[in-house]
Amino acid sequence: IAKYIVLSGSYCLLRYIENCSGCAFADNSLRVEFGASCSSRMNLDRRTAINLELICNAKTGKQKESLFGVINYTKTTIGARLLRSNILRPATDRVTINTRLDFVEDLLSNNHTFAEVVAQLSLLPDLDKMLNGLVTIPKTITPKTARVGIDTLIFLKQIIRVAPQLASTIEGIKPTRSNAGSDQSSSQNPLLTGIVSNLRDPILTTIESDIMNIITESTTYHKSAHAMRHQECFALKNGIHGLLDVARKTFLQTVEDIYSLAEQYSLEFSVPIKVAHN
């Protein structure tokens, strides 16, 4: 009965989200699990999390003065969310804990590789935002939903481009445990092997090929909002939609007129004028 109630409540919650957001979840895109035993995770209630100052300081309420704030050196937003989740629901399985500790030890012992991994992780966009764009289908097409769809393709293209480089870097991590010299294949950390296997999934090549049929080669991900707006305008290839091609030409002409008018005013009034995006 408990499982039925939980699954029914989850279904109602998903339908409520769909009705409020104006989007529907794609088939086979979400997985709902019922973990009544939670044997591999420790459940911490809200009072315990506050008293232990796991996420925020009990006195000031600031996140930086908590356990999460002290150890959060993640380079991606999804990494920060995963760290927060692991703090609130820490793993209790000994094999899982030891595997993670061994991987961290191997990574920290390879300083050059560690620096490369950090640099490559900084190139990744917001994975949660990309996944949200992949699993949700808008009920009505609006300028906002169109922009989200284009951003999702740009994010996905960036991730597929970074994935092989990240896999090669992680693959170069050398085990530091005492039995590492006996057999390279048997001493390889299973967590490392799993990460590399996912980053080298052959389906990524097929997805990239499909994306390149729509997105131009020069389209890249930028953290700047102004740069991303420019990428969104010229992401789709010419010939996909005639009205889109006309709109882009009009946009380019408008931008040129703006810069030309700014230069004219600057010369006319002897005042330096800078065009900025807002």
RAMO-V13446 format. One record per residue. N is the residue number from 1. PHI is phi in whole degrees, -180 to 180 (999 if undefined). Layout:
n = {N;N}
phi = {PHI;PHI}
This chain:
n = {1;2;3;4;5;6;7;8;9;10;11;12;13;14;15;16;17;18;19;20;21;22;23;24;25;26;27;28;29;30;31;32;33;34;35;36;37;38;39;40;41;42;43;44;45;46;47;48;49;50;51;52;53;54;55;56;57;58;59;60;61;62;63;64;65;66;67;68;69;70;71;72;73;74;75;76;77;78;79;80;81;82;83;84;85;86;87;88;89;90;91;92;93;94;95;96;97;98;99;100;101;102;103;104;105;106;107;108;109;110;111;112;113;114;115;116;117;118;119;120;121;122;123;124;125;126;127;128;129;130;131;132;133;134;135;136;137;138;139;140;141;142;143;144;145;146;147;148;149;150;151;152;153;154;155;156;157;158;159;160;161;162;163;164;165;166;167;168;169;170;171;172;173;174;175;176;177;178;179;180;181;182;183;184;185;186;187;188;189;190;191;192;193;194;195;196;197;198;199;200;201;202;203;204;205;206;207;208;209;210;211;212;213;214;215;216;217;218;219;220;221;222;223;224;225;226;227;228;229;230;231;232;233;234;235;236;237;238;239;240;241;242;243;244;245;246;247;248;249;250;251;252;253;254;255;256;257;258;259;260;261;262;263;264;265;266;267;268;269;270;271;272;273;274;275;276;277;278}
phi = {999;-61;-65;-64;-65;-64;-67;-66;-63;-65;-62;-63;-64;-64;-67;-64;-63;-63;-68;-79;-88;75;-129;-115;-80;-68;-63;58;-110;-124;-125;-109;-113;-107;-117;-68;-78;53;-67;-97;-133;-99;-92;-113;-77;-64;-64;-63;-62;-72;-64;-85;53;-74;-110;-143;-71;-68;-91;-91;78;-83;-74;-66;-99;-129;-60;-62;-67;-75;-101;-81;-120;-69;-104;-129;-67;-69;-66;-65;-67;-67;-62;-62;-64;-70;-72;-77;-133;-68;-72;-116;-76;-64;-64;-63;-64;-65;-64;-67;-65;-64;-66;-63;-63;-64;-69;-71;-78;-110;-61;-65;-65;-60;-65;-67;-63;-61;-65;-73;-65;-67;-83;-79;-80;-74;-68;-63;-65;-66;-63;-63;-69;-80;-93;-107;-118;-67;-76;-132;-88;-128;-54;-68;-67;-65;-66;-63;-63;-67;-61;-62;-66;-65;-60;-64;-63;-64;-64;-66;-72;-80;-55;-62;-65;-66;-64;-65;-67;-66;-64;-82;-70;-98;-64;-114;-76;-65;-93;-67;-81;-74;-148;-63;-69;-78;-87;-66;-65;-63;-67;-62;-61;-66;-64;-63;-63;-69;-71;-105;-59;-61;-64;-64;-65;-66;-64;-63;-63;-67;-65;-69;-73;-115;-93;-71;-65;-79;-72;-135;-84;-133;-80;-74;-65;-66;-66;-67;-62;-67;-65;-63;-67;-119;-74;-76;-71;-68;94;-71;-147;-63;-65;-66;-63;-66;-63;-69;-64;-65;-63;-62;-64;-65;-64;-63;-65;-64;-66;-66;-67;-64;-67;-64;-64;-63;-75;-72;-105;56;-127;-68;-118;-117;-85;-127;-89;-135}
